[in-house]
Amino acid sequence: MKKNIALVAGGYSGEYVISVQSAAVIERNIDPALYNVYKIIITREGWTYTTPNGTAVDVDKNDFSLHTADGHIRFDAVFIGIHGTPGEDGRLQGYFEMLGIPYTSCGMVTSALTFNKSYCNKVVAALGVVRVSKSYHIFRDQRYFPQAILSYLRLPVFVKPAEGGSSIGMSKVNHAEDLEAAIQKAFKEDSQVLIEEFVKGTEVTCGVFRSQGELNVLPLTEIRSTKEFFDYEAKYTPGITTEVTPAEIPEEAAAHIRDVAQELYNRLNCKGIVRADFILEEGTNDVYFLEVNTMPGQSENSLVPQQVRAAGKTLRDFYGILIEECLAAVNK
């Protein structure tokens, strides 16, 4: 009997459009012979499923079900495709956990931790498995002093919202007089800001997921951008960035990155597909941690789909693995 899968997309952040694009790819590549897929768009105004004939049906949030002309639809699992809040920061995960509905991503605590770059950096640094750039964490409702920040950190620095993705609100600061403007830009996106020392090198990223109890690491991707850093424009504007999969880096460095990615996946108690991002420092080949992305993009040109194809897999098989893995966890 086919399983009912809710594919949730949209969200409350500036990544809404990217989420909808990801969901379109996911929906096309979930095997219709095995699953009934119901795409639900979540916004602040409502949670809505649109039937094939165009009728909008609101989700019953008491039990996350749908009351349609065809009957009462309950879900066997949820495929979370929301970047940003509330699908990447643990909020939806906590809701589904209370309802006892399995889902494809990391749990509530892991999602909340990894979504906040500053707190995640502190935990990863304490694990001692990879280098973490020196940083400073500030809050909108607390006083901060740019001079004190720059006495602690050396320029250049990256200034970014502590919670958020797609590099929205992010700046690279080369001169002290530009720091305050960069901080205010980041505060427009979030109430917390992370300021961290710049590490010159190559950005390398890899997807990690579990299948039948075994960890799998997808081929690494090397990011080559014509811009100073991999910001929103570089990610989503054709021609600005070249993404090379598999990454053309020394095998010793690649093996170390794969090992670290698996270690972080386990130590942070990750679930589903996670993308771990690193910087391979120029001149030393030291590996620095950037972030763990628990809701990586799934649009056609996103990094994880590229890595899946490079691994010789189809997205249909890959998404089937993610769904079956979360369903199997319920029976353990």
N, C-alpha and C positions, 0 to 999 in steps of 0.2 A: 504494500500500500504506500502511495506517495506521501511524503512528509510535507507539511505546510511550513514554509519558511518566510518569515517577515524580513524584508530587506529595508532597513531604515536609512534614510539619507536626509540631507539638508542641514539642519542645525541652526544655531543662534549666532554664529560668528561670520567673519569676513571670508571664511573658506566654504561658504554655502555652495557657490557655483562649482568649485572643485569637487565637492562631495557629490553633487548631482551628476557630474561627469563620470566620477568613479562608479556610482550606482548604475549608470546606464551600461557600462562595460560588464559589471558583475551580473546584472540581470540577463544580459545576452548570453553569458557563459555559464549560467547554472543549468544543469541538465534537466530539461523539462520532462524527461522520462522518469526521473527519480523524485523531483520536487515540484510542488506548486509554489510559485514565488509571488508574494504580494509586496509591491514596493510602497512604502509608507514614507511620506515626506513630513518631516518634523520642523515646525517653525514656532516662533513665540505665539503666533495666532492660533495654532492648532496642529494636531497630528492627523494626517489625512491619507486615506487610500483612495485612488481613483480607479473605478471599475473599467473594464474594456469598453463599455458603452458611454463612458464619460461621467458617470455619477460619482460624486464625492462622498465618501463614507468616513465619518469621524471614528477614531479609535476609542474603544471603551477603556479608559485608563484604569478602571478598577481591576481588570484582569488582562489587559493588553489583548483584546480580541476585537473582531469586527462583526457587526450585525448587518448582513447584506440581504438582498432579495433571494439569494441562493441559500441562506441559512446563517447560523452562528459559526464563525470561523475562529478556531483557536490555533495557536502556533506551537510547533514542535521545537523550533529553534529560531533565533534571531541572527541575521547576518548584519553586523553593525558597519555601516559605510559612511558614518559622519566624522568629518575632520573638525577638530575644535569642540567646543562645548555644545550639547551635553553628551556627545557620543565618544569623546576621546579622554575626557577628564574624570571618568568614574561615575558620573551621575546616573546615566542610563544603566550602567552595569549594576549599581546598587539597587535600582528599581527592579531590574530583571531578576536579580538574586532574591529579593523579597518575594517575587512571584513564583520563583522556582522554574524560570524559563531559561534554558541554556542559550549561550550566545558565543560568537566566534572570536571575541577579542580577549585581551587581558582582563583580569578581575578588577574590582572597584579600587582596591588599595594600590595595586601596581599602576593602574591607569592614572589615578590622581597623582601619584609620585612622579611618574615619568613625564606627565604633562607640564609639571613645574620644573623648568630647566635648572633653576638654582638648587632646589632641594634634591633633585636627581643627581646633580653634580656632586653634592656633598656626600650622598650615599655611595655613589660609584667611587669617589676618591677614597672613602673609608674601606672599600672592598680591596683596594690595592692591586687590582688586576690590569689597570691601564692608567696612563697619565691623564690628568685633568688640568686644564688651563686655570691659572689663578683668576679669581673673580670677586665681584662685589655685588651685593644684593640690596636694592633699595625699594622703598614703598611710597606710594603717592601721599599717604596721610602721615608720613613721618619725615622730619627734617633730614636733609642730606647736604653734604658740602662737597662740591666738585673738586676743590683743592685737596680735601682729605682722600677722595677716591683716587686722584692722580698721584698722591704720595704713596699709595698702596700698590697701584698698578702702573705698569709702564706702557706708554703709547707705542704703537697704535692699539686701540681697543675696539671690540664689538659691543654695541649697545642694542639690546633686544628685549621685547616683552618677555617676561619670565614664563608666561603661559600663552601659548599660541603656536601656530605653525605657518608653513609656506613663507617664512621670513618676512611677513608683513610687519611693518614698523621697525625694521632692523636697519642699523647704520654702522658704517666703519668710521671711526674717528681717528684722524692722524694728528690733529692739533688741539691743544688744550682748550682754545677758545670755542671750539665746535662741540664740546661735550654737552653743555646744557641744552642746546637745540636738539641734539640726538636723544637725550633723555626725555624731553618733552614730546618728541615724535613717538617714542615707545610708550609713554604714558597715555597717549591717545588710544592705544590698543589694549592696555592692561593696567591694573593698579600696582603691579610689581614689575621691576625692571632689573635685568641681569646685565652687568658690565664685565666683560672678560678680556683678558689679554689675547691679542692676535697671535696665532701660530701660523707661520708661513709654510705652505706645503700643498699637498694634493689631497682633495677630499675623496674619500673612498667609503662606499656604503654597501651593505649586504643584507639580504633578507634571511630570516631564520624562522622556521616553523617546526612543529612536532607532528609526526605521522606514525600512528600505531606505536606510540611510546618512544620513538627514536627521533632525535633532533636532526634536522636537515638544514644545511647552509646553502643558499643559492649562490650562483657566481657573483663575484664582487663587481661593482660598477665604479669606474673612475670618472669624476666630474671635471671637465675642462671648460671653464667659463671665460668668455672674453671680458667679463666684468671683474671688478676687484673681489667680489664674493658672490655666492650662490643665493641671490635674493629672489623675491617674488617674480620680478621681470625676467631674471635669468632662468628661472624654473619653467616659466610658462610662455615665453616668447620664442618662437622658432628662430634658430640661427645664432642665438646668443651663446648657447651652451652645447657642448658635445659630450655625450655620455657614452663611455666605452665599456662594453661588457663582453667578455671578462676584462677586468682592469689590467692594464699593461704596467704592472709594478713588479718589483723583485718578488720571487716566490717566497722567500723567507718572510718578507713583510706581509704578504698575502696570507700565509699560513698563520702568522701571529694574529692578524685581524680576525680570521675565521675562529681561532681558538677563543679570543677575547669575546667575540659576539656570542658564542655558545655559552661561555661562562656567565656573561651578563644576563642572557636569557634565563638561565637556571637560577642565578642568585637573586634576580629581581622577580622571580616567580611569574614569568611571562607565559602567555597563552596565545594561540592563533599565530597569525603572521606578524612579525615585528621586524622593523628595519633599523639596524644600528649604523650610525654615522660616525666617521672618524676623520682625523687629519693625519696624513703621513708627513712628518716634518721634513722640510727640505734640508739636505745636508747631513742629517743624523739618521733618518728613517725611523725615528721614534714615533710611536703611535699615540695620538691624543684623542680622547673621547669628545664627541660633539653632543650627541643626543641619542635616545632610544625613542623611535617613533612607533607607537602602538597602533596607529591607524594610518599606515602608509597609503599614498594615492594609488588608485587602481584604474585611472584613465589609460587609454591605449598607449600613450607615450610615457607613462609613469615608470619609475625605476623598477618596482617589483614585477610588473608584467614583462618588462624587458628581461629581467633576470630569470623569470619563469621560462620564457622562450629560449633563452641561452642555455638553460638546463635541459632542454629537449622535452619540456612538458607543455601541455596545453592548459589554458586558463580554465577550461571546463573541468579537467581532471584536478587541477590545483584547488579550485573553489569547492569541489566535491570533497577533497581531503579535509579542508577546513571545517566544513559542515559536519562531516562524519566524526571528526575528532571531538568537536564540542558535544555532539549527541552521545558519543561513547563515554565521555566524562561523567554523564549523568548516571550511567549504569555501574560505575566503579564503586 
